[in-house]
Amino acid sequence: MDEIQHSETPALSYREMAARFRAAGHSASEVRLRQAWKRVVA
């Protein structure tokens, strides 16, 4: 998650980040994904 957020072209929204996360082959529940997103943008 942090890697996606701090890449050269960071995800601008939660939905974009979630799409990149899943496209990279990762899986997580929506609850865990939202919790991680909140930690990254905090």
N, CA, C, O and CB atoms as a CASP TS submission, in Angstrom:
PFRMAT TS
TARGET T0000
AUTHOR 0000-0000-0000
METHOD Language model
MODEL 1
PARENT N/A
ATOM      1  N   MET     1       0.827  -1.178   0.000  1.00  0.00           N
ATOM      2  CA  MET     1       0.000   0.000   0.000  1.00  0.00           C
ATOM      3  C   MET     1       0.875   1.247   0.000  1.00  0.00           C
ATOM      4  O   MET     1       0.686   2.139  -0.827  1.00  0.00           O
ATOM      5  CB  MET     1      -0.943  -0.005   1.202  1.00  0.00           C
ATOM      6  N   ASP     2       1.808   1.312   0.898  1.00  0.00           N
ATOM      7  CA  ASP     2       2.691   2.470   0.996  1.00  0.00           C
ATOM      8  C   ASP     2       3.483   2.642  -0.299  1.00  0.00           C
ATOM      9  O   ASP     2       3.699   3.762  -0.761  1.00  0.00           O
ATOM     10  CB  ASP     2       3.648   2.322   2.197  1.00  0.00           C
ATOM     11  N   GLU     3       3.909   1.527  -0.872  1.00  0.00           N
ATOM     12  CA  GLU     3       4.662   1.574  -2.129  1.00  0.00           C
ATOM     13  C   GLU     3       3.821   2.189  -3.248  1.00  0.00           C
ATOM     14  O   GLU     3       4.332   2.971  -4.050  1.00  0.00           O
ATOM     15  CB  GLU     3       5.126   0.161  -2.531  1.00  0.00           C
ATOM     16  N   ILE     4       2.550   1.843  -3.305  1.00  0.00           N
ATOM     17  CA  ILE     4       1.656   2.402  -4.315  1.00  0.00           C
ATOM     18  C   ILE     4       1.475   3.899  -4.079  1.00  0.00           C
ATOM     19  O   ILE     4       1.513   4.687  -5.024  1.00  0.00           O
ATOM     20  CB  ILE     4       0.287   1.680  -4.296  1.00  0.00           C
ATOM     21  N   GLN     5       1.280   4.287  -2.835  1.00  0.00           N
ATOM     22  CA  GLN     5       1.047   5.697  -2.507  1.00  0.00           C
ATOM     23  C   GLN     5       2.257   6.561  -2.815  1.00  0.00           C
ATOM     24  O   GLN     5       2.100   7.716  -3.209  1.00  0.00           O
ATOM     25  CB  GLN     5       0.678   5.841  -1.042  1.00  0.00           C
ATOM     26  N   HIS     6       3.469   6.026  -2.645  1.00  0.00           N
ATOM     27  CA  HIS     6       4.671   6.825  -2.837  1.00  0.00           C
ATOM     28  C   HIS     6       5.416   6.518  -4.134  1.00  0.00           C
ATOM     29  O   HIS     6       6.596   6.844  -4.268  1.00  0.00           O
ATOM     30  CB  HIS     6       5.589   6.619  -1.682  1.00  0.00           C
ATOM     31  N   SER     7       4.731   5.896  -5.081  1.00  0.00           N
ATOM     32  CA  SER     7       5.352   5.624  -6.370  1.00  0.00           C
ATOM     33  C   SER     7       5.492   6.932  -7.150  1.00  0.00           C
ATOM     34  O   SER     7       5.044   7.986  -6.697  1.00  0.00           O
ATOM     35  CB  SER     7       4.524   4.584  -7.177  1.00  0.00           C
ATOM     36  N   GLU     8       6.117   6.852  -8.327  1.00  0.00           N
ATOM     37  CA  GLU     8       6.307   8.059  -9.138  1.00  0.00           C
ATOM     38  C   GLU     8       4.971   8.689  -9.527  1.00  0.00           C
ATOM     39  O   GLU     8       4.868   9.908  -9.663  1.00  0.00           O
ATOM     40  CB  GLU     8       7.112   7.728 -10.399  1.00  0.00           C
ATOM     41  N   THR     9       3.952   7.852  -9.703  1.00  0.00           N
ATOM     42  CA  THR     9       2.607   8.347 -10.011  1.00  0.00           C
ATOM     43  C   THR     9       1.673   7.831  -8.917  1.00  0.00           C
ATOM     44  O   THR     9       0.985   6.830  -9.114  1.00  0.00           O
ATOM     45  CB  THR     9       2.126   7.882 -11.452  1.00  0.00           C
ATOM     46  N   PRO    10       1.644   8.506  -7.769  1.00  0.00           N
ATOM     47  CA  PRO    10       0.844   8.019  -6.641  1.00  0.00           C
ATOM     48  C   PRO    10      -0.650   8.002  -6.936  1.00  0.00           C
ATOM     49  O   PRO    10      -1.160   8.826  -7.695  1.00  0.00           O
ATOM     50  CB  PRO    10       1.103   8.871  -5.425  1.00  0.00           C
ATOM     51  N   ALA    11      -1.327   7.064  -6.334  1.00  0.00           N
ATOM     52  CA  ALA    11      -2.780   6.982  -6.470  1.00  0.00           C
ATOM     53  C   ALA    11      -3.394   8.216  -5.815  1.00  0.00           C
ATOM     54  O   ALA    11      -3.015   8.588  -4.705  1.00  0.00           O
ATOM     55  CB  ALA    11      -3.341   5.666  -5.827  1.00  0.00           C
ATOM     56  N   LEU    12      -4.330   8.840  -6.497  1.00  0.00           N
ATOM     57  CA  LEU    12      -4.914  10.056  -5.986  1.00  0.00           C
ATOM     58  C   LEU    12      -6.155   9.803  -5.142  1.00  0.00           C
ATOM     59  O   LEU    12      -6.575  10.670  -4.375  1.00  0.00           O
ATOM     60  CB  LEU    12      -5.249  10.965  -7.116  1.00  0.00           C
ATOM     61  N   SER    13      -6.739   8.621  -5.280  1.00  0.00           N
ATOM     62  CA  SER    13      -7.954   8.331  -4.538  1.00  0.00           C
ATOM     63  C   SER    13      -7.897   6.916  -3.989  1.00  0.00           C
ATOM     64  O   SER    13      -7.078   6.098  -4.408  1.00  0.00           O
ATOM     65  CB  SER    13      -9.195   8.519  -5.424  1.00  0.00           C
ATOM     66  N   TYR    14      -8.778   6.651  -3.052  1.00  0.00           N
ATOM     67  CA  TYR    14      -8.853   5.305  -2.476  1.00  0.00           C
ATOM     68  C   TYR    14      -9.189   4.290  -3.557  1.00  0.00           C
ATOM     69  O   TYR    14      -8.572   3.227  -3.618  1.00  0.00           O
ATOM     70  CB  TYR    14      -9.903   5.248  -1.346  1.00  0.00           C
ATOM     71  N   ARG    15     -10.151   4.601  -4.406  1.00  0.00           N
ATOM     72  CA  ARG    15     -10.578   3.650  -5.453  1.00  0.00           C
ATOM     73  C   ARG    15      -9.441   3.330  -6.421  1.00  0.00           C
ATOM     74  O   ARG    15      -9.259   2.177  -6.814  1.00  0.00           O
ATOM     75  CB  ARG    15     -11.777   4.219  -6.234  1.00  0.00           C
ATOM     76  N   GLU    16      -8.679   4.353  -6.801  1.00  0.00           N
ATOM     77  CA  GLU    16      -7.549   4.132  -7.705  1.00  0.00           C
ATOM     78  C   GLU    16      -6.492   3.266  -7.027  1.00  0.00           C
ATOM     79  O   GLU    16      -5.929   2.360  -7.642  1.00  0.00           O
ATOM     80  CB  GLU    16      -6.937   5.477  -8.151  1.00  0.00           C
ATOM     81  N   MET    17      -6.229   3.557  -5.751  1.00  0.00           N
ATOM     82  CA  MET    17      -5.245   2.771  -5.008  1.00  0.00           C
ATOM     83  C   MET    17      -5.701   1.322  -4.889  1.00  0.00           C
ATOM     84  O   MET    17      -4.900   0.406  -5.077  1.00  0.00           O
ATOM     85  CB  MET    17      -5.012   3.375  -3.610  1.00  0.00           C
ATOM     86  N   ALA    18      -6.976   1.102  -4.580  1.00  0.00           N
ATOM     87  CA  ALA    18      -7.495  -0.254  -4.438  1.00  0.00           C
ATOM     88  C   ALA    18      -7.374  -1.016  -5.757  1.00  0.00           C
ATOM     89  O   ALA    18      -7.028  -2.197  -5.762  1.00  0.00           O
ATOM     90  CB  ALA    18      -8.960  -0.224  -3.971  1.00  0.00           C
ATOM     91  N   ALA    19      -7.655  -0.349  -6.865  1.00  0.00           N
ATOM     92  CA  ALA    19      -7.532  -0.984  -8.172  1.00  0.00           C
ATOM     93  C   ALA    19      -6.091  -1.382  -8.451  1.00  0.00           C
ATOM     94  O   ALA    19      -5.835  -2.485  -8.934  1.00  0.00           O
ATOM     95  CB  ALA    19      -8.043  -0.052  -9.269  1.00  0.00           C
ATOM     96  N   ARG    20      -5.145  -0.492  -8.152  1.00  0.00           N
ATOM     97  CA  ARG    20      -3.710  -0.811  -8.350  1.00  0.00           C
ATOM     98  C   ARG    20      -3.278  -1.953  -7.430  1.00  0.00           C
ATOM     99  O   ARG    20      -2.530  -2.839  -7.843  1.00  0.00           O
ATOM    100  CB  ARG    20      -2.826   0.443  -8.085  1.00  0.00           C
ATOM    101  N   PHE    21      -3.745  -1.929  -6.198  1.00  0.00           N
ATOM    102  CA  PHE    21      -3.406  -2.954  -5.215  1.00  0.00           C
ATOM    103  C   PHE    21      -3.838  -4.328  -5.722  1.00  0.00           C
ATOM    104  O   PHE    21      -3.066  -5.286  -5.681  1.00  0.00           O
ATOM    105  CB  PHE    21      -4.068  -2.645  -3.853  1.00  0.00           C
ATOM    106  N   ARG    22      -5.066  -4.413  -6.193  1.00  0.00           N
ATOM    107  CA  ARG    22      -5.592  -5.690  -6.689  1.00  0.00           C
ATOM    108  C   ARG    22      -4.940  -6.086  -8.015  1.00  0.00           C
ATOM    109  O   ARG    22      -4.699  -7.270  -8.252  1.00  0.00           O
ATOM    110  CB  ARG    22      -7.115  -5.607  -6.861  1.00  0.00           C
ATOM    111  N   ALA    23      -4.653  -5.117  -8.876  1.00  0.00           N
ATOM    112  CA  ALA    23      -3.997  -5.400 -10.156  1.00  0.00           C
ATOM    113  C   ALA    23      -2.589  -5.949  -9.948  1.00  0.00           C
ATOM    114  O   ALA    23      -2.076  -6.696 -10.782  1.00  0.00           O
ATOM    115  CB  ALA    23      -3.941  -4.135 -11.017  1.00  0.00           C
ATOM    116  N   ALA    24      -1.970  -5.572  -8.828  1.00  0.00           N
ATOM    117  CA  ALA    24      -0.630  -6.070  -8.513  1.00  0.00           C
ATOM    118  C   ALA    24      -0.684  -7.490  -7.944  1.00  0.00           C
ATOM    119  O   ALA    24       0.352  -8.073  -7.625  1.00  0.00           O
ATOM    120  CB  ALA    24       0.065  -5.132  -7.517  1.00  0.00           C
ATOM    121  N   GLY    25      -1.901  -8.047  -7.817  1.00  0.00           N
ATOM    122  CA  GLY    25      -2.036  -9.425  -7.364  1.00  0.00           C
ATOM    123  C   GLY    25      -2.252  -9.581  -5.876  1.00  0.00           C
ATOM    124  O   GLY    25      -2.260 -10.704  -5.371  1.00  0.00           O
ATOM    125  N   HIS    26      -2.425  -8.487  -5.163  1.00  0.00           N
ATOM    126  CA  HIS    26      -2.643  -8.553  -3.722  1.00  0.00           C
ATOM    127  C   HIS    26      -4.128  -8.721  -3.430  1.00  0.00           C
ATOM    128  O   HIS    26      -4.977  -8.395  -4.260  1.00  0.00           O
ATOM    129  CB  HIS    26      -2.094  -7.290  -3.026  1.00  0.00           C
ATOM    130  N   SER    27      -4.426  -9.227  -2.255  1.00  0.00           N
ATOM    131  CA  SER    27      -5.823  -9.334  -1.854  1.00  0.00           C
ATOM    132  C   SER    27      -5.956  -8.947  -0.396  1.00  0.00           C
ATOM    133  O   SER    27      -5.077  -9.215   0.422  1.00  0.00           O
ATOM    134  CB  SER    27      -6.363 -10.759  -2.091  1.00  0.00           C
ATOM    135  N   ALA    28      -7.077  -8.311  -0.090  1.00  0.00           N
ATOM    136  CA  ALA    28      -7.397  -7.910   1.273  1.00  0.00           C
ATOM    137  C   ALA    28      -8.879  -7.558   1.299  1.00  0.00           C
ATOM    138  O   ALA    28      -9.454  -7.173   0.281  1.00  0.00           O
ATOM    139  CB  ALA    28      -6.505  -6.701   1.751  1.00  0.00           C
ATOM    140  N   SER    29      -9.481  -7.692   2.455  1.00  0.00           N
ATOM    141  CA  SER    29     -10.885  -7.308   2.571  1.00  0.00           C
ATOM    142  C   SER    29     -10.990  -5.797   2.440  1.00  0.00           C
ATOM    143  O   SER    29     -10.010  -5.080   2.643  1.00  0.00           O
ATOM    144  CB  SER    29     -11.494  -7.793   3.921  1.00  0.00           C
ATOM    145  N   GLU    30     -12.173  -5.318   2.103  1.00  0.00           N
ATOM    146  CA  GLU    30     -12.392  -3.879   1.999  1.00  0.00           C
ATOM    147  C   GLU    30     -12.079  -3.184   3.320  1.00  0.00           C
ATOM    148  O   GLU    30     -11.526  -2.085   3.331  1.00  0.00           O
ATOM    149  CB  GLU    30     -13.836  -3.586   1.575  1.00  0.00           C
ATOM    150  N   VAL    31     -12.430  -3.818   4.425  1.00  0.00           N
ATOM    151  CA  VAL    31     -12.198  -3.222   5.746  1.00  0.00           C
ATOM    152  C   VAL    31     -10.703  -3.022   5.966  1.00  0.00           C
ATOM    153  O   VAL    31     -10.270  -1.937   6.353  1.00  0.00           O
ATOM    154  CB  VAL    31     -12.796  -4.112   6.870  1.00  0.00           C
ATOM    155  N   ARG    32      -9.916  -4.063   5.720  1.00  0.00           N
ATOM    156  CA  ARG    32      -8.470  -3.953   5.929  1.00  0.00           C
ATOM    157  C   ARG    32      -7.838  -2.978   4.956  1.00  0.00           C
ATOM    158  O   ARG    32      -6.924  -2.236   5.316  1.00  0.00           O
ATOM    159  CB  ARG    32      -7.810  -5.316   5.793  1.00  0.00           C
ATOM    160  N   LEU    33      -8.325  -2.979   3.718  1.00  0.00           N
ATOM    161  CA  LEU    33      -7.791  -2.073   2.713  1.00  0.00           C
ATOM    162  C   LEU    33      -8.067  -0.618   3.090  1.00  0.00           C
ATOM    163  O   LEU    33      -7.189   0.234   2.954  1.00  0.00           O
ATOM    164  CB  LEU    33      -8.389  -2.390   1.339  1.00  0.00           C
ATOM    165  N   ARG    34      -9.274  -0.330   3.561  1.00  0.00           N
ATOM    166  CA  ARG    34      -9.607   1.039   3.986  1.00  0.00           C
ATOM    167  C   ARG    34      -8.780   1.457   5.200  1.00  0.00           C
ATOM    168  O   ARG    34      -8.343   2.605   5.285  1.00  0.00           O
ATOM    169  CB  ARG    34     -11.108   1.150   4.312  1.00  0.00           C
ATOM    170  N   GLN    35      -8.565   0.544   6.131  1.00  0.00           N
ATOM    171  CA  GLN    35      -7.752   0.860   7.307  1.00  0.00           C
ATOM    172  C   GLN    35      -6.331   1.200   6.885  1.00  0.00           C
ATOM    173  O   GLN    35      -5.744   2.159   7.387  1.00  0.00           O
ATOM    174  CB  GLN    35      -7.747  -0.317   8.305  1.00  0.00           C
ATOM    175  N   ALA    36      -5.780   0.425   5.970  1.00  0.00           N
ATOM    176  CA  ALA    36      -4.423   0.683   5.486  1.00  0.00           C
ATOM    177  C   ALA    36      -4.370   2.013   4.746  1.00  0.00           C
ATOM    178  O   ALA    36      -3.415   2.771   4.916  1.00  0.00           O
ATOM    179  CB  ALA    36      -3.945  -0.459   4.569  1.00  0.00           C
ATOM    180  N   TRP    37      -5.376   2.310   3.929  1.00  0.00           N
ATOM    181  CA  TRP    37      -5.429   3.576   3.195  1.00  0.00           C
ATOM    182  C   TRP    37      -5.430   4.748   4.164  1.00  0.00           C
ATOM    183  O   TRP    37      -4.732   5.738   3.944  1.00  0.00           O
ATOM    184  CB  TRP    37      -6.674   3.632   2.291  1.00  0.00           C
ATOM    185  N   LYS    38      -6.212   4.641   5.238  1.00  0.00           N
ATOM    186  CA  LYS    38      -6.283   5.724   6.226  1.00  0.00           C
ATOM    187  C   LYS    38      -4.922   5.950   6.890  1.00  0.00           C
ATOM    188  O   LYS    38      -4.540   7.089   7.159  1.00  0.00           O
ATOM    189  CB  LYS    38      -7.348   5.406   7.296  1.00  0.00           C
ATOM    190  N   ARG    39      -4.193   4.860   7.153  1.00  0.00           N
ATOM    191  CA  ARG    39      -2.860   5.002   7.757  1.00  0.00           C
ATOM    192  C   ARG    39      -1.894   5.670   6.788  1.00  0.00           C
ATOM    193  O   ARG    39      -1.064   6.479   7.202  1.00  0.00           O
ATOM    194  CB  ARG    39      -2.309   3.630   8.184  1.00  0.00           C
ATOM    195  N   VAL    40      -1.994   5.341   5.505  1.00  0.00           N
ATOM    196  CA  VAL    40      -1.075   5.898   4.509  1.00  0.00           C
ATOM    197  C   VAL    40      -1.300   7.385   4.312  1.00  0.00           C
ATOM    198  O   VAL    40      -0.338   8.144   4.202  1.00  0.00           O
ATOM    199  CB  VAL    40      -1.230   5.173   3.181  1.00  0.00           C
ATOM    200  N   VAL    41      -2.549   7.815   4.264  1.00  0.00           N
ATOM    201  CA  VAL    41      -2.828   9.220   3.992  1.00  0.00           C
ATOM    202  C   VAL    41      -2.821  10.082   5.246  1.00  0.00           C
ATOM    203  O   VAL    41      -2.909  11.306   5.150  1.00  0.00           O
ATOM    204  CB  VAL    41      -4.153   9.349   3.305  1.00  0.00           C
ATOM    205  N   ALA    42      -2.719   9.474   6.406  1.00  0.00           N
ATOM    206  CA  ALA    42      -2.726  10.245   7.667  1.00  0.00           C
ATOM    207  C   ALA    42      -1.442  11.016   7.860  1.00  0.00           C
ATOM    208  O   ALA    42      -1.285  11.712   8.863  1.00  0.00           O
ATOM    209  CB  ALA    42      -2.945   9.322   8.860  1.00  0.00           C
TER
END
